[in-house]
Amino acid sequence: MSKQTKHIIMAVALLQIAAILFLLIAPPLVRALPGEFRVRLARLPLGETLLDIGVTPLPIALPTPASVVARSQIVIPTVALPTETATSAPTAVPTEAAETAVTPRPTIQPTNTPSPTPLPTAIPLPRQARIDGLETMPQGFNNCGPANLTINLNFYGNNTTQAEAAGFLKPNREDRNVSPWQMVDYVNEQTNLRAFVGSGGDLELIKRFLANGLPIVIEKGYELPTEGWLGHYLTMFAYDDDKQEFLSLDTNLGPWDGSGRVDSYETVNFYWQQFNYTFFVVFPPEKEALVQDLLGEEMLEPGTMWRRAAERSQAEIDADPQNGFAWFNLGTSLTRLGELTGDAAFYENGAAAFDQARLVGVPPRIVWYQFRPYIAYMKVGRFQEMIDLADTVLETQGGRNVEETYLYRGHALAFLGDGPGAVAAYEQALRLNENFYPAQWALDAIVSSP
């Protein structure tokens, strides 16, 4: 054997050893990196290889619910709903904060505020409308919520920066989600402006706001080639009926010249459905009456809003029983109605709808952003299933940075009698976000209980 052949054999052997060492060492090293760096790594030529060897595993599906029979329809109970009109637009929908308590209860309060007169049906909308003066900005890591919020605050002269908003809303940079209710609370409590959040919107609602000079933010599904399905926010600022198109500001993909992202009405509706047609709007106090008029009575009355949203989801299920998002939305709306009425039938049917969503299939990351399954299962006593769902989320690095997961895991542990485990879960939620006061409330309650 020649010396050159020996050198080649030795080189090949060394390369094999190096490859083995790389496969052994790389996953722990890369796993120790913050999620932001791993996302950047995935965009490099060898990034996907590193991720494929177990660096950031993402479950293929949420755990299958036990002993559930596939069904095509959920009965929407006909329980009488509260009839009180909301006190004002910013507080018309109960915030998640109240609903994350271990024993949620209705939060609607009576009011003497007169019901608004629906304006949109009285005045035909123009075929095109555009709002000028909005300034887009690139978002930080998982920062579409604070970025879009900042765009809207700045539009009305409030000089809050994206860093300031994110510093309060997600002090943990790795936090994967800022919910609409958190941003609405931030506006109403920390700024001189007002905000409203609702679900069950439609394209006409978006156009009504834009035609009246008010930007509106929608929460939607988002699919990226290297990262899969995610949640996202878009600030809508223009529409054109002739082209059947919306213009929005996309703080992740741009464009950055202010010209706007172009999406067809069909595309907007498709991805908006994945978050139950949820939206929020920021506005100055002097425009509150206009906002109420544009929303209309059915959107301002929470019981009516959630019942209409539930009926819409059931209609979508009737058209396509394999639409997992429609099942998930139905579960969300029914659970909300349970919180408003206290009626167990809504929780039972909501839990059944979530079961169907999991059977049909929804992206596992959906529970990074939407948490009603935990409440539905909690209210029907399926505490271990709450833990199983939370543990699936916690298998991923991204999921471990969603404070709500620890909150609901803590609730389940508390109901199962594991007080120390519940305390640890609440404390972890607060380590991730010290401003996440539902976890503080839960911690205080369990610590002070006999």
C-alpha positions, 0 to 999 in steps of 0.5 A, spaced: 500 500 500 502 506 497 504 512 502 498 516 499 493 511 499 495 510 507 494 518 507 487 518 504 485 512 508 487 516 514 484 522 512 477 519 511 477 515 518 479 522 521 473 525 517 468 520 519 470 521 527 469 528 526 462 527 523 461 523 529 463 528 534 459 533 531 453 529 531 454 528 538 456 535 540 452 539 536 445 538 538 447 540 545 451 546 543 446 549 538 440 547 543 443 552 548 443 557 544 437 562 544 431 561 540 433 567 536 440 565 534 437 558 532 432 561 527 438 565 524 442 558 524 436 555 520 437 559 514 444 557 513 446 552 508 447 547 514 442 550 519 436 545 517 441 539 518 443 541 525 435 542 526 434 535 523 438 532 528 434 534 534 436 541 536 429 544 536 424 538 535 417 540 534 411 535 535 407 533 528 401 533 532 398 535 538 396 529 543 390 525 541 384 526 546 382 519 549 376 516 548 373 521 543 368 519 537 369 523 531 363 528 530 360 533 525 357 537 529 356 541 536 350 543 539 350 550 541 346 551 547 340 556 547 342 558 554 339 565 555 345 570 555 347 576 559 344 583 556 348 588 559 351 593 553 358 594 554 361 600 558 365 602 552 369 600 546 375 599 550 372 594 555 367 591 551 370 584 551 372 581 558 380 581 558 384 574 558 386 576 565 380 575 568 379 569 564 385 565 566 383 565 574 382 558 576 375 559 576 373 563 571 366 567 572 362 572 568 365 579 568 360 583 564 358 589 568 351 593 567 352 600 564 347 606 563 351 607 556 346 608 550 347 603 545 350 605 539 347 606 532 350 602 527 353 607 522 356 602 517 349 600 514 347 607 513 352 609 509 355 605 503 362 604 503 367 607 498 370 602 493 377 604 495 380 607 501 387 608 504 390 611 510 396 615 509 401 617 515 403 610 518 410 608 518 412 601 518 418 598 522 422 591 522 420 587 528 425 584 533 425 577 534 417 574 535 416 581 536 410 582 531 405 584 537 409 590 540 411 592 533 404 593 530 402 596 536 407 601 536 405 603 529 398 604 531 400 608 537 405 612 533 400 614 528 396 617 533 402 621 536 404 617 542 411 616 541 412 609 545 418 605 541 417 598 539 423 597 545 419 600 550 412 596 548 416 590 548 420 591 554 413 591 558 409 586 554 414 581 553 420 582 558 423 575 556 426 576 549 424 569 547 417 570 549 413 567 543 407 570 544 403 577 546 396 576 546 391 581 543 388 582 550 395 584 553 396 589 548 389 592 549 390 592 556 397 596 555 394 601 551 388 603 556 392 602 562 399 605 560 398 610 554 393 616 553 389 612 547 384 607 548 383 600 544 378 595 543 379 587 541 374 583 538 373 576 535 368 574 529 370 580 525 369 580 517 372 583 511 366 589 511 368 590 518 376 592 516 373 596 510 369 600 515 374 602 519 379 603 514 374 608 510 373 612 516 381 613 517 382 608 523 387 602 522 385 596 524 390 590 526 388 583 525 391 576 528 392 571 523 396 565 521 402 565 517 406 560 513 414 561 512 418 556 508 423 554 513 419 555 520 412 552 518 406 555 521 406 561 526 401 566 528 402 573 526 399 580 526 398 585 520 396 592 520 391 593 515 391 600 512 388 600 505 383 596 500 380 596 493 374 593 491 376 593 484 382 589 485 379 585 491 385 587 495 388 589 502 394 593 503 397 592 510 404 593 514 408 586 515 413 587 520 417 581 518 417 581 511 416 588 509 416 592 504 420 597 508 418 603 503 411 604 506 408 601 500 404 595 503 404 588 503 398 586 498 394 580 499 387 578 496 381 578 500 380 571 499 387 570 502 386 575 508 380 571 510 383 564 509 389 566 514 384 570 519 380 565 520 385 561 523 385 566 529 377 566 529 377 573 525 380 576 531 382 584 531 384 590 535 384 597 534 387 603 537 384 610 537 384 616 541 378 617 546 375 623 542 373 617 537 370 612 541 363 614 539 365 613 532 369 606 534 362 604 537 358 605 531 363 602 526 363 596 531 355 595 531 351 593 537 352 585 535 360 586 536 359 590 542 355 585 546 360 580 548 354 574 548 352 576 542 359 577 539 361 570 541 354 566 539 355 569 532 362 567 532 360 560 534 354 559 529 359 562 523 364 556 525 359 551 525 357 553 518 364 553 516 364 546 519 358 544 515 361 546 509 368 542 511 368 538 517 375 537 516 377 544 517 381 544 524 381 551 525 373 552 524 373 546 530 378 550 534 374 557 533 368 553 535 371 551 542 374 558 543 367 561 542 363 556 546 368 556 552 367 564 552 360 563 552 361 558 558 365 564 562 359 569 560 353 564 563 357 560 567 353 554 564 356 547 564 353 546 557 358 551 553 364 548 557 362 541 555 361 542 548 367 547 547 371 541 550 368 537 545 370 542 539 377 542 541 377 534 541 375 534 534 380 540 532 385 535 535 383 529 531 382 533 525 389 536 525 391 543 527 398 546 527 401 544 534 404 551 535 396 554 535 397 553 543 403 558 543 397 563 541 390 561 543 389 557 550 382 556 551 382 548 550 386 549 557 380 552 560 374 548 557 378 542 559 379 545 566 372 546 567 370 539 565 375 536 570 380 533 565 386 536 569 391 530 566 389 532 559 391 539 561 398 537 563 399 532 557 397 538 552 402 543 556 407 538 556 407 537 549 408 544 548 414 544 553 417 539 549 420 545 544 424 550 546 419 555 543 414 552 547 418 553 553 418 560 553 410 561 553 408 563 560 401 561 559 403 554 558 406 554 565 399 558 568 395 553 566 399 547 567 399 550 574 392 550 574 391 543 573 396 541 578 393 545 583 386 541 582 390 535 582 392 537 589 399 538 587 400 545 591 408 545 590 408 543 583 403 549 582 407 554 585 413 552 581 409 552 575 406 559 577 413 562 579 416 559 572 411 563 568 413 569 572 420 568 571 418 568 563 414 575 564 414 578 571 408 583 568 404 577 567 399 578 573 394 572 572 400 568 574 401 572 580 394 572 582 394 565 582 400 564 586 398 569 591 391 565 591 395 558 592 400 561 597 395 564 602 390 558 602 390 554 608 
